[in-house]
């Protein structure tokens, strides 16, 4: 059978890459505006990374605290970002947050409510007021279900077994589609589109312990965007969640919700000592995510960790009824994976790579990039979170910018005289895949991925320094050299091995961007801890913007509007608040 016979070609107004919350929200907006849209993903649509966001979604609705406002929400966000968030991005998200909640309600989502019908809102750490709406401890899962149901109601085509390997760029520079393959059958897929929306997640799977599942968030976004000329902003700013499990190995990094600490869980080292009081005497276990992760990592590195390299999180002193009512997901998770009854014994945990707070450089107004026809949303983008993500903000970002980008792509498409074409790019993408499929070397894809995860964990984890980052780059160079001798072997079970090879190529780019940006940020700020530069440097209140050639530029951050700045405070009272 010829190659032409095994290539499926689609034509659409907009291609959405990624079928999580942001991608689906953008697709819904485009469809409701009357445009053709195609969504593709490499995971089942009900299993997107969005589903792992347990705690809630932020909006200053004022249902519980009428004095709350979008300005205060913005002030809290910028404060917690360690002044690295883009003020205009923050303003857009917080101003439009209530509409995002209304959209979910319009699609049929049911939030937890008070007896009088008001949407319930609870505290999350660093919020001045109660502004986090929720559905039990599975808010992200319910949002994903709601968006999938709405997309299906609108008959939006969703292909969730397609792996995108390259974006297609015309001779005049516009992004106008993508090339990929079907993960089950291996047939090639070409999508020709007026514009592409990248909603393909972050890069936290390039660390050994991560909250992402096995084959997601490997840095696909970085590779796809960088190869067509987009730049990456703040790759070094990665949020490490304080509590990921250590076993089984295949599930290492799976999250224990921070609600476990919010309900009164206690952190102890291997000596049985409660250690958070010496790192944050006032807030203790209710301290910010970055501080708790740093405290736990310090205990482990200084020899007070468990033999497996963790610490203990204990909720067994709490009433069983409270655990079953408030932490049901945690209880069932630990029973399923470890047969551990958390009402009787503690959980062994360690910091785990959780969320990419940096991402592709985007314009705050519409999340367009510097490459015509390319838009980026969700965890794939940058601008909102800075050096510490405010809990509950990631989900509202999906809703706000999903809608805005849908509107922007519709407007972009309307002004095109014709849909661009990229025949040379299609040929190059096909040749690249042919080259990978023909490799029969001795290097194993999974082994090389493990090498990257190990070096990133050792040299660019919670704690970093110049020597370690340089060593990480040397090890990464060695891994990259081995790619030439890669063996790629698809079989009757599917084309996962080819997908792993592309994941490896993405991981190399994402790791290099992270290491080089981390080297350039010679300070300690939020999630970025440099033992050789332990203080925050006012001169480095800038964004690090990385290009594929390895250069890192310092980008100035716009001033904070006065109406927001006036509400910013140095310290927020965390007592009685969840810190997710």
Secondary structure, 3 states (H helix, E strand, C coil): CCCHHHEEEEEEEEEEECCCHHHHHHHHHHHHCCCCEEEECCCCHHHCHHHHCCCCEECCCCCCCCCCCHHHHHHHHHHHCCCCCCHHHHHHHHHHHHHHHHHHHHCCCCCCECCCCCECCECECCCCCCCEECCCCCHHHHHHHHHHHHHHHCCCEEECCEEEEEEEECCCCCEEEEEEEECCCCCEEEEEEEEEEECCCCCHHHCCCECCCCCCCCCHHHHHHHCCCCCEECCCCEEEEEEEECCCHHHCCCECCCHHHHCCCEEECCCCCECHHHHCCCCHHHCCHHHHHHHHHHHHHHHHCCCCCCEEEECCCCCHHHHHHHCHHHHHHHHHHHCCCCCCCCEEEEEEEEEECCEECCCCCCCECCCCCEEECHHHECCCCCCCCCCCHHHHHHHHHHHHHHHHHHHHHHCCCCCCCCHHHHHHHHHHHHHHHCCECCEEHHHHHHHHHHHHHHHCCCEECHHHHHHHHHHHHHHHHHHHHEECCCECCECHHHHHHHHHHHHHHHHHHHHHHHHHCCCCECCEEECCCCCCCHHHCCEEEECCCCCEEEECCCCCCHHHHCCCCCCCCCCCCECC
